[in-house]
Amino acid sequence: MQYMIIEHFRDGDPLPVYRRLRDEGRLAPQGLRYVASWVTDDFRRCFQIMECEDRALLAQWTARWEDLIEFEVFPVVTSAEAAATVAPRL
């Protein structure tokens, strides 16, 4: 399953986040895979795709960052998967 993660950097400050990332890595538990990410041009938020079979892995990962980031987590499917799902009802 893929998840869209919206990260809100606490106090709008990306520096502590990037320091930890540089020093300790992504801190993702085994089984949680980083796919891609995009950061807003004001460096206040990050939109990230992560993938795993067990949503509990996301909870472990966000717990390691919650002092620096507020998270929103949404299960997502690709546009192609969504189109295929709704096609029979069109």
C-alpha positions as CSV (number, residue, x, y, z in Angstrom):
1,M,0.0,0.0,0.0
2,Q,1.2,3.5,-0.7
3,Y,0.7,6.5,1.5
4,M,0.8,10.2,0.9
5,I,2.5,11.8,3.9
6,I,2.2,15.6,4.4
7,E,4.8,16.8,6.7
8,H,4.5,20.2,8.4
9,F,7.9,21.2,9.8
10,R,7.4,22.5,13.4
11,D,7.6,26.3,13.6
12,G,8.1,26.2,9.8
13,D,11.8,25.4,10.4
14,P,13.3,22.8,8.1
15,L,16.8,23.0,9.5
16,P,16.4,20.6,12.4
17,V,14.7,18.1,10.0
18,Y,17.5,18.3,7.5
19,R,20.2,18.0,10.2
20,R,18.6,14.8,11.6
21,L,18.2,13.4,8.1
22,R,21.9,14.2,7.3
23,D,23.1,12.7,10.6
24,E,20.8,9.8,11.2
25,G,19.2,9.0,7.8
26,R,15.5,8.6,7.2
27,L,15.0,6.4,10.3
28,A,12.5,4.2,8.5
29,P,11.9,0.7,10.0
30,Q,12.6,-2.3,7.8
31,G,9.7,-2.9,5.6
32,L,8.8,0.8,5.1
33,R,10.1,2.1,1.7
34,Y,10.6,5.7,0.7
35,V,9.3,6.3,-2.9
36,A,9.6,10.1,-3.6
37,S,9.1,13.5,-2.0
38,W,8.6,17.1,-2.9
39,V,9.2,20.2,-0.6
40,T,7.3,23.4,-1.0
41,D,9.4,26.3,-2.1
42,D,9.0,28.1,1.3
43,F,10.5,24.9,2.9
44,R,7.6,24.6,5.4
45,R,6.1,21.3,4.2
46,C,7.1,18.1,2.5
47,F,4.8,15.8,0.4
48,Q,6.1,12.3,0.5
49,I,5.1,8.9,-0.9
50,M,6.0,5.9,1.4
51,E,5.1,2.3,0.8
52,C,4.5,-0.6,3.2
53,E,2.3,-3.6,3.9
54,D,1.9,-2.9,7.6
55,R,0.6,0.6,8.5
56,A,2.1,0.1,12.0
57,L,5.5,0.7,10.4
58,L,4.3,4.3,9.5
59,A,3.5,4.9,13.2
60,Q,7.0,3.7,14.2
61,W,8.6,6.0,11.7
62,T,6.5,9.1,12.5
63,A,7.2,8.6,16.2
64,R,10.9,9.0,15.5
65,W,10.2,12.4,13.9
66,E,7.2,13.8,15.8
67,D,9.3,16.2,17.8
68,L,10.2,18.0,14.6
69,I,7.3,17.3,12.2
70,E,3.5,17.2,12.4
71,F,2.2,14.4,10.0
72,E,-0.9,13.8,7.9
73,V,-1.1,10.3,6.5
74,F,-3.4,9.3,3.6
75,P,-3.6,5.8,2.0
76,V,-3.5,6.5,-1.8
77,V,-3.8,4.6,-5.1
78,T,-2.5,5.7,-8.5
79,S,-4.7,7.6,-10.9
80,A,-4.7,4.5,-13.2
81,E,-5.8,2.3,-10.3
82,A,-8.6,4.7,-9.4
83,A,-9.8,4.9,-13.1
84,A,-9.8,1.1,-13.3
85,T,-11.9,0.8,-10.1
86,V,-14.5,3.3,-11.2
87,A,-14.6,2.3,-14.9
88,P,-17.3,-0.4,-14.5
89,R,-19.7,2.2,-12.9
90,L,-19.2,4.8,-15.7
